[in-house]
Amino acid sequence: MGGKNKILAGIFIIGCIVIAGVAITVNVVSRASSSDDNVMYEGVEIDGINVGGMTEKEAEEAINRHASDMLNRPVKIMVNDNTVDTTFGELGFSYDGNSHVPEAFKVGKSGNFIERAFGSVSKEDMEYSLNYTFDKDMAEKFVQEKCTIFNASAKNSRLRYKKNGQFKATKDRTGVKLNVQKTVDKIVEAIDGNITDQSVEIEAVVKITEPKYTHKIVSRCKDLIGTYSTTYSTSTAARANNVQTAAKYINGTILYPGKVFSTIKVIKDRTEENGYQSAPEYSSGKVVDGIGGGVCQVSTTLYNAVLNAELEIVERSPHSMVVAYVAVSRDAAISGNYKDFKFKNNTDVPIYIRADASGGTLSFKIYGEETRPKNRKIEFVPEILETIQPGADIITEDKSLPSSYRAVTQSAHVGYRAKLWKVIYINGKEKGRKELNTSTYNAEPQYVTVGNQGTVQTPAPATEKPEVSKEPEETKKPQPEEKPEPTKKPQVTKKPQATKKPQPTKKPQPEEKPEPAATEKPEVIENPEEPLDEDTDPGEV
């Protein structure tokens, strides 16, 4: 038995050796045969694509499809809350056209039959990568054209005055500005680091700018903090027009915290093109006609409303002579570009100015946030420091008129030096007194025109001085219609009987003469009738 088993074991071993030899021979022959065929060597890869067993043409087509798929891979660029869809190719990604197929086709096909059969091919020799390029200029152009459309400047909330007397604050807007260069750099980095990914998502680099005046801040403007009224019911039609025109330009103004209001800039140049007409005004101690006469009543009325609102006065000037519509030291003249009424919004919220000129009454209402305690009250008290009497009459001869003619062309004006006090009361008791301004008003004599036709005799000056008004009493509490006592006309000597008595000239309404000068649109003022400045911050105001 033992010998028989040994024989069987030997036969088994010999059989295994024969089978292994046959397998090795088949494999060697197969490898040698395969390398000679018109196909790629098994295991060859190009850019991760297995092209083994493919013909050269089939491999070329496979690599072209792969390259096309790479160029069409999706890219999402997120710009804040917006998405821009694109591809690798649109962003300038490409490959140089070298598929490496001819080079890879040669793998395993060199040497004689024995070398091909028993030779070995390294892994490095069977793996190829496509060469990709990236056109950064192309990417930058794409981002500039397709992504910056979402740029937006910050937009402040604005006030809208509703018919029911309430306010509505508009929505604010966050500003967004895309940084093109940094976004392109981020795209390049993302694509280089994710060349095999199916898609790429990139967050664009943007700068966020918050609005300075949000809906929350602007909504706090809801309280009436200052108001004042004067009358222009006795004005000429032209003067009334000028008051209404200037008030119209101011109406609806929004003044943001820290910004300064300029009356001259807001009411525009006093020209006929801007709606102004010729009306009486002051000039060098005389009353003359000028375009825009009467607008000083607008600046004066606004001045008193601003005082009541306790906003900061930046610039204020008195008239050259007293005016009839407010007490001394409570006026605010404007003239040319050297006299302006300016004030500053020294509160934490925007203020809204509403103007109304109708029915012979000019009114200003200033809205903001009321923060003053209810037990605190204020009033403004003028104080006369000196009264200056006018001099002798100024007489002008007119040889074209009969000697019996005599007419007063301008009444005398008493001059004053005065100051204005702000008095503060707490629970009805005076707790403080502050000097707000000092004002000087010129005294002007009476102007008289007399006839001197057919005689060389010069009429003597009037023997009596004109009666002048009494000193105005100090006001205890500012009243909108408060006026100083008007100057009485001087009594004149009895005139000889004339064949025809000429009518004396009508006494014009006094006003400060403006010298119109070109003005620039104020950056600090924002008018609701005009479009919003997306980068301003209403004038913007």
RODRENTI-147183 format. One line per field, with one value per residue (C-alpha): residue number from 1; x, y, z. Coordinates in Angstrom, 2 decimals. Example, Ala and Ser with C-alpha at 12.3 -4.5 7.8 and 13.67 -1.06 7.14 Angstrom:
% residues 2
n <- c(1_2)
x <- c(12.30_13.67)
y <- c(-4.50_-1.06)
z <- c(7.80_7.14)
This chain:
% residues 541
n <- c(1_2_3_4_5_6_7_8_9_10_11_12_13_14_15_16_17_18_19_20_21_22_23_24_25_26_27_28_29_30_31_32_33_34_35_36_37_38_39_40_41_42_43_44_45_46_47_48_49_50_51_52_53_54_55_56_57_58_59_60_61_62_63_64_65_66_67_68_69_70_71_72_73_74_75_76_77_78_79_80_81_82_83_84_85_86_87_88_89_90_91_92_93_94_95_96_97_98_99_100_101_102_103_104_105_106_107_108_109_110_111_112_113_114_115_116_117_118_119_120_121_122_123_124_125_126_127_128_129_130_131_132_133_134_135_136_137_138_139_140_141_142_143_144_145_146_147_148_149_150_151_152_153_154_155_156_157_158_159_160_161_162_163_164_165_166_167_168_169_170_171_172_173_174_175_176_177_178_179_180_181_182_183_184_185_186_187_188_189_190_191_192_193_194_195_196_197_198_199_200_201_202_203_204_205_206_207_208_209_210_211_212_213_214_215_216_217_218_219_220_221_222_223_224_225_226_227_228_229_230_231_232_233_234_235_236_237_238_239_240_241_242_243_244_245_246_247_248_249_250_251_252_253_254_255_256_257_258_259_260_261_262_263_264_265_266_267_268_269_270_271_272_273_274_275_276_277_278_279_280_281_282_283_284_285_286_287_288_289_290_291_292_293_294_295_296_297_298_299_300_301_302_303_304_305_306_307_308_309_310_311_312_313_314_315_316_317_318_319_320_321_322_323_324_325_326_327_328_329_330_331_332_333_334_335_336_337_338_339_340_341_342_343_344_345_346_347_348_349_350_351_352_353_354_355_356_357_358_359_360_361_362_363_364_365_366_367_368_369_370_371_372_373_374_375_376_377_378_379_380_381_382_383_384_385_386_387_388_389_390_391_392_393_394_395_396_397_398_399_400_401_402_403_404_405_406_407_408_409_410_411_412_413_414_415_416_417_418_419_420_421_422_423_424_425_426_427_428_429_430_431_432_433_434_435_436_437_438_439_440_441_442_443_444_445_446_447_448_449_450_451_452_453_454_455_456_457_458_459_460_461_462_463_464_465_466_467_468_469_470_471_472_473_474_475_476_477_478_479_480_481_482_483_484_485_486_487_488_489_490_491_492_493_494_495_496_497_498_499_500_501_502_503_504_505_506_507_508_509_510_511_512_513_514_515_516_517_518_519_520_521_522_523_524_525_526_527_528_529_530_531_532_533_534_535_536_537_538_539_540_541)
x <- c(0.00_2.71_4.38_1.15_0.38_3.76_3.17_-0.20_1.27_4.01_1.51_-0.53_2.48_3.55_0.02_0.00_3.34_2.03_-1.14_0.80_3.17_0.30_-1.31_1.92_2.45_-1.08_-0.62_2.74_1.43_-1.63_0.46_2.75_-0.20_-2.07_0.86_0.92_-2.77_-4.14_-5.39_-4.16_-2.16_-4.29_-4.25_-3.33_-5.16_-5.35_-6.54_-8.22_-9.95_-9.07_-8.32_-6.84_-8.14_-9.33_-8.14_-6.22_-9.29_-11.56_-9.15_-8.93_-12.72_-12.98_-10.44_-12.14_-15.47_-13.77_-12.18_-15.51_-17.21_-14.54_-15.12_-18.88_-18.73_-21.04_-19.81_-22.07_-20.92_-22.89_-23.16_-24.83_-28.31_-27.96_-26.56_-24.62_-24.40_-21.47_-18.99_-15.28_-15.00_-16.80_-14.40_-11.38_-10.60_-9.25_-6.78_-3.98_-5.35_-2.64_-4.66_-1.52_-3.24_-0.40_2.13_0.04_-0.66_3.04_3.03_3.85_4.57_8.37_10.98_10.76_8.20_10.11_10.68_7.03_5.97_8.21_8.87_7.16_5.48_5.59_2.49_3.97_4.31_0.60_-0.85_-1.12_-2.63_-4.08_-2.53_-5.08_-4.70_-6.69_-7.23_-7.50_-8.39_-11.35_-12.51_-12.17_-14.23_-16.96_-17.14_-17.17_-20.03_-22.17_-21.57_-21.20_-24.80_-25.77_-23.78_-26.00_-25.28_-26.61_-29.93_-31.13_-34.69_-36.64_-39.66_-42.95_-45.54_-49.04_-52.25_-53.46_-50.50_-48.63_-45.21_-44.10_-40.46_-39.43_-37.35_-33.60_-31.19_-27.83_-25.07_-23.16_-20.00_-18.23_-14.43_-13.69_-10.01_-10.43_-13.40_-11.40_-8.55_-11.05_-12.44_-8.96_-8.16_-11.46_-11.14_-7.49_-8.36_-11.45_-10.48_-12.25_-15.40_-18.64_-19.45_-17.92_-19.64_-17.89_-18.89_-17.98_-15.95_-18.19_-18.08_-21.26_-22.21_-24.98_-27.24_-26.47_-30.11_-32.14_-35.89_-35.71_-33.91_-35.98_-39.24_-38.43_-39.22_-42.88_-43.24_-43.86_-40.89_-41.14_-43.56_-44.05_-46.28_-46.28_-48.75_-48.21_-51.85_-51.07_-48.30_-48.49_-49.28_-45.64_-44.33_-46.90_-45.76_-42.15_-43.10_-45.06_-42.30_-39.54_-41.78_-42.49_-38.77_-38.30_-41.41_-40.62_-36.95_-35.36_-32.32_-30.30_-28.41_-25.30_-26.20_-26.57_-29.51_-28.72_-31.72_-29.98_-29.18_-32.54_-34.75_-32.57_-31.44_-33.96_-34.61_-37.67_-36.75_-37.14_-40.54_-39.63_-40.98_-39.94_-41.16_-40.08_-36.94_-34.32_-31.17_-28.67_-31.27_-33.88_-36.85_-36.45_-37.87_-35.85_-36.39_-37.31_-38.33_-40.10_-38.12_-36.61_-40.00_-39.59_-36.12_-37.35_-40.39_-38.23_-35.71_-38.38_-39.60_-36.01_-35.65_-38.74_-37.36_-34.08_-31.93_-28.43_-28.22_-25.16_-25.61_-28.13_-28.09_-30.54_-32.05_-30.53_-33.81_-36.62_-39.33_-43.04_-43.79_-41.66_-40.21_-36.63_-33.92_-36.34_-35.67_-33.21_-32.18_-30.76_-28.97_-26.79_-24.30_-23.06_-26.16_-27.67_-29.75_-28.25_-29.00_-27.82_-29.74_-28.16_-30.49_-30.05_-32.84_-33.74_-36.01_-38.73_-39.67_-43.20_-43.98_-47.34_-48.03_-51.70_-54.48_-51.98_-50.28_-46.83_-46.25_-43.38_-43.62_-40.53_-40.92_-38.42_-38.23_-39.39_-36.95_-37.52_-39.31_-42.93_-42.36_-39.77_-40.94_-39.08_-39.84_-37.87_-37.77_-36.36_-34.62_-34.13_-30.66_-30.76_-33.21_-31.76_-33.90_-33.93_-32.33_-33.83_-35.87_-34.00_-35.61_-35.31_-36.35_-38.09_-38.17_-40.71_-43.31_-45.08_-43.77_-46.93_-46.05_-44.78_-44.85_-43.26_-41.51_-40.20_-41.18_-38.66_-37.33_-36.28_-33.04_-32.41_-29.76_-31.35_-30.70_-32.77_-32.99_-33.99_-35.74_-36.12_-38.85_-39.15_-42.56_-43.45_-40.39_-37.55_-34.42_-32.13_-31.67_-29.39_-28.47_-29.11_-28.17_-27.55_-28.92_-28.44_-31.02_-30.19_-32.22_-33.28_-34.79_-37.95_-37.51_-39.55_-39.91_-40.96_-41.77_-39.61_-41.08_-40.53_-38.65_-35.11_-36.10_-35.21_-37.87_-36.72_-36.52_-39.48_-39.29_-40.76_-39.05_-41.17_-42.90_-41.46_-42.84_-42.56_-40.04_-41.54_-42.32_-40.53_-42.64_-43.39_-44.11_-43.36_-46.49_-46.45_-48.05_-45.91_-44.99_-43.22_-45.32_-45.27_-43.63_-46.08_-45.90_-44.45_-46.78_-46.02_-46.63_-49.79_-49.25_-50.43_-53.46_-52.31_-54.21_-53.78_-52.49_-50.21_-50.75_-47.86_-46.07_-47.36_-45.34_-43.66_-43.29_-39.71_-37.47_-33.78_-32.35_-30.91_-28.15_-28.83_-25.76_-25.32_-25.81_-24.95_-27.42_-26.74_-25.41_-26.98_-30.54_-32.72_-36.00_-38.67_-39.69_-36.23_-34.75_-32.66_-28.80_-27.96_-24.36_-25.41_-26.05_-29.84_-27.92_-27.73_-28.91)
y <- c(0.00_2.42_2.15_2.62_5.82_7.24_6.60_8.37_11.35_11.66_11.55_14.34_16.58_16.10_16.97_20.20_21.19_20.55_22.55_25.51_25.44_25.45_28.43_30.37_29.62_30.74_33.98_34.71_33.98_36.11_39.07_38.77_38.42_41.33_43.68_43.02_43.69_47.06_47.83_49.69_47.76_46.48_48.77_51.97_55.05_58.62_61.24_58.47_56.93_53.22_52.89_49.35_47.09_50.07_50.84_54.03_55.68_54.50_55.82_59.19_59.51_58.55_61.16_63.90_63.12_63.26_66.64_68.01_66.82_68.58_71.91_71.60_70.80_73.19_75.97_77.96_81.40_82.64_86.46_87.24_85.74_85.35_82.47_82.70_79.39_78.80_76.10_75.41_76.35_79.72_80.62_80.04_76.40_74.30_71.53_71.80_69.18_66.57_63.42_61.26_58.45_57.88_57.79_55.46_53.18_52.23_50.84_47.09_46.96_47.27_44.37_40.78_38.16_36.93_40.53_41.39_38.10_38.20_41.92_44.13_47.63_49.93_51.61_55.02_54.03_53.20_56.42_59.71_63.09_65.72_69.17_71.85_75.63_78.45_81.87_84.21_87.20_85.27_84.44_88.08_89.24_86.73_87.79_91.48_91.04_88.43_88.88_92.61_93.16_92.31_95.23_97.65_100.74_100.98_102.79_104.73_104.55_107.70_109.44_109.77_112.22_110.79_112.77_111.78_113.59_110.38_109.30_106.14_105.03_103.30_100.12_100.40_98.34_96.72_97.66_94.91_95.37_92.38_92.22_90.94_90.12_88.22_86.32_85.24_84.06_82.02_80.46_79.46_77.91_76.02_74.54_73.56_71.82_70.03_68.99_65.64_66.88_66.84_70.45_73.36_75.96_79.22_82.02_85.34_87.85_90.85_93.91_94.50_98.08_98.66_101.70_104.55_105.28_102.12_101.74_101.38_104.72_106.70_105.39_107.32_110.61_110.98_113.89_117.60_119.26_122.84_125.11_128.80_130.96_134.49_136.35_137.78_138.64_142.32_141.50_142.31_139.45_139.27_139.16_136.50_134.46_134.62_133.48_130.55_129.61_129.52_127.58_125.03_124.34_123.74_121.62_117.91_118.37_115.54_116.54_113.62_113.73_115.89_117.51_121.27_122.99_126.03_128.20_129.83_126.47_124.87_127.67_127.85_130.98_133.81_134.04_134.20_130.76_129.35_130.99_134.24_137.70_141.29_142.60_145.15_144.45_146.30_147.60_149.99_151.49_151.89_149.89_148.86_146.22_143.05_139.51_137.35_140.15_138.62_135.40_136.68_136.15_132.46_132.21_134.22_132.00_128.89_130.40_130.66_127.11_125.89_127.83_126.12_122.74_123.64_122.62_124.07_127.47_127.60_130.99_133.81_137.52_140.34_142.59_146.00_147.54_146.15_144.07_144.08_140.35_139.45_141.19_142.47_139.78_137.14_137.70_135.90_137.69_136.10_138.05_137.03_134.42_136.30_136.21_132.78_131.07_127.69_125.18_121.70_118.59_117.94_115.03_111.28_110.84_112.52_115.55_116.35_119.93_120.67_124.13_125.61_129.03_129.53_131.88_134.62_132.53_130.98_128.02_125.67_122.39_120.43_116.74_114.52_112.56_114.35_113.63_116.75_116.25_117.40_119.61_121.68_124.72_127.44_130.93_133.57_137.12_140.09_142.85_146.39_147.65_150.95_152.92_154.98_157.81_158.58_161.83_164.71_164.09_163.38_165.68_165.18_167.92_167.00_169.87_168.01_168.41_171.56_173.31_172.35_168.65_166.88_163.11_160.73_157.99_156.07_156.28_156.80_153.74_153.68_151.81_149.37_147.34_144.26_140.77_137.61_135.51_131.88_131.31_127.79_126.84_123.65_123.06_126.66_128.17_129.87_127.72_129.26_132.08_131.98_134.75_133.57_136.57_140.29_142.34_145.87_147.59_150.84_154.02_155.54_159.03_159.79_160.23_163.05_164.12_167.74_169.55_172.45_173.33_176.89_178.11_178.14_178.21_175.08_174.02_174.14_170.92_170.07_171.88_169.02_165.72_162.75_161.05_157.62_154.51_153.71_151.16_147.70_146.04_142.84_139.82_137.39_134.52_134.24_134.55_133.55_136.80_138.94_142.27_145.42_148.56_149.99_153.36_156.23_158.44_161.89_164.86_167.17_170.87_172.00_172.16_175.00_174.26_172.55_172.35_168.59_166.66_163.74_160.55_159.73_156.50_153.45_152.38_149.10_146.17_146.23_143.24_142.48_142.64_139.35_139.39_136.18_134.07_130.64_128.00_124.35_121.68_120.91_117.44_117.51_117.94_115.21_116.20_113.51_114.74_113.88_110.33_108.93_109.15_105.36_106.24_109.28_109.15_112.44_114.35_111.60_114.30)
z <- c(0.00_0.84_-2.52_-4.36_-2.47_-3.27_-6.97_-6.84_-4.98_-7.56_-10.40_-8.66_-8.22_-11.81_-12.92_-10.93_-12.40_-15.88_-15.26_-13.80_-16.71_-19.15_-17.32_-17.30_-20.94_-21.80_-19.82_-21.38_-24.83_-24.09_-22.92_-25.85_-28.19_-26.51_-26.90_-30.52_-31.06_-32.09_-28.56_-25.49_-22.91_-20.05_-17.01_-18.85_-17.47_-18.81_-16.32_-14.33_-17.39_-17.98_-21.69_-21.50_-24.29_-26.35_-29.82_-30.27_-31.83_-29.05_-26.43_-28.19_-28.22_-24.55_-23.52_-25.60_-23.94_-20.55_-21.32_-22.55_-19.35_-17.34_-19.11_-18.58_-14.88_-13.02_-10.78_-8.44_-7.32_-4.32_-4.17_-0.89_-1.35_-5.11_-7.21_-10.48_-12.40_-14.71_-15.83_-15.66_-19.34_-18.98_-16.22_-18.48_-17.59_-20.53_-21.42_-23.93_-26.38_-25.68_-24.97_-24.39_-26.34_-28.89_-26.10_-23.94_-26.93_-27.06_-23.54_-23.53_-27.25_-27.30_-27.58_-28.96_-28.08_-25.02_-23.75_-24.21_-22.66_-19.62_-19.34_-16.70_-17.06_-14.03_-12.67_-13.43_-17.10_-17.29_-15.74_-17.62_-16.69_-18.98_-18.85_-17.84_-18.02_-16.42_-18.05_-15.08_-17.26_-18.65_-15.12_-14.07_-17.07_-16.22_-12.58_-13.54_-16.02_-14.27_-10.56_-9.95_-11.10_-7.53_-6.15_-4.27_-2.22_1.31_1.47_4.45_5.61_4.76_6.19_4.36_5.65_5.31_4.89_8.34_9.88_10.64_9.41_7.69_7.63_4.41_4.35_4.62_2.50_3.22_0.80_-1.06_-3.13_-4.69_-4.62_-8.13_-7.67_-4.41_-5.81_-8.87_-6.64_-4.68_-7.88_-9.07_-5.72_-5.59_-9.09_-8.62_-5.38_-6.70_-10.22_-9.90_-8.17_-10.11_-9.13_-7.24_-5.04_-4.23_-1.85_-3.50_-1.51_-0.81_1.39_3.38_4.26_6.77_6.29_8.63_9.33_9.66_9.69_13.45_13.93_11.43_12.91_16.09_14.30_15.18_17.64_17.03_18.76_17.47_15.62_14.80_12.58_11.18_8.99_5.51_4.87_4.11_1.63_-2.04_-4.41_-5.51_-1.94_-0.99_-3.99_-2.79_0.72_-0.71_-3.16_-0.53_1.86_-0.89_-1.35_2.38_2.88_3.31_4.12_6.11_8.14_9.48_12.79_12.69_9.35_8.79_7.08_4.90_4.03_1.06_-0.51_0.12_-1.23_-4.36_-6.19_-6.02_-9.75_-11.94_-13.31_-9.79_-9.35_-7.54_-8.37_-7.71_-4.34_-1.69_0.32_2.38_0.71_2.31_4.61_1.90_0.71_-2.92_-5.23_-5.78_-7.03_-4.05_-1.70_1.29_1.67_4.91_6.53_5.68_7.27_10.28_10.87_10.52_12.98_15.66_15.04_15.38_18.64_20.00_18.91_20.67_17.73_17.39_15.67_13.43_11.72_12.13_11.28_12.11_9.46_8.90_10.17_12.30_10.64_11.42_11.70_14.78_17.80_17.84_18.04_16.80_13.09_10.79_7.60_4.47_1.79_-1.15_-0.03_3.03_5.24_5.80_8.40_9.29_11.98_12.90_13.83_17.21_18.05_17.58_15.02_11.71_11.81_9.30_8.39_7.25_5.83_4.95_3.43_2.78_3.82_4.65_7.38_7.17_9.52_10.19_12.09_13.07_13.87_15.68_18.90_22.02_24.85_26.98_30.32_30.46_33.50_31.58_29.59_27.66_26.41_24.52_25.84_23.86_25.82_24.44_25.34_23.46_21.36_18.50_17.16_13.42_12.25_10.28_7.16_3.95_1.36_-2.38_-4.84_-8.07_-10.59_-12.68_-9.91_-8.75_-5.67_-3.81_-4.03_-0.92_-0.33_2.17_0.19_3.19_6.84_9.59_11.40_15.03_15.62_18.46_20.17_21.66_22.87_23.11_26.26_26.51_29.83_31.23_33.70_35.74_37.29_36.49_38.21_36.41_36.64_34.06_31.58_28.55_26.11_22.55_20.42_20.29_17.41_16.13_13.92_12.16_12.64_9.34_8.80_6.91_3.14_1.57_-2.04_-2.73_-5.95_-7.18_-10.55_-11.70_-8.61_-7.39_-3.77_-1.93_0.56_4.11_6.04_8.20_11.49_13.43_13.85_12.95_15.78_16.28_17.74_21.38_22.50_22.15_25.44_26.34_25.55_28.33_26.02_22.28_20.20_16.51_15.47_17.75_16.14_17.36_17.36_13.80_13.23_12.95_9.94_10.70_10.65_7.79_7.34_5.62_1.89_-0.35_-2.51_-5.68_-8.92_-8.91_-5.98_-7.00_-5.07_-2.72_-3.33_-1.50_1.49_0.53_2.91_4.23_3.70_3.58_0.08_-1.10_-3.64_-5.56_-5.98_-7.50_-4.90_-4.88_-3.92_-0.27_0.44_3.86_2.68_1.37_-0.26_-0.60_-4.02_-5.33_-5.87_-3.06_-3.28_-2.93_-1.80_0.34_3.44_1.53_1.36_2.53_5.50)
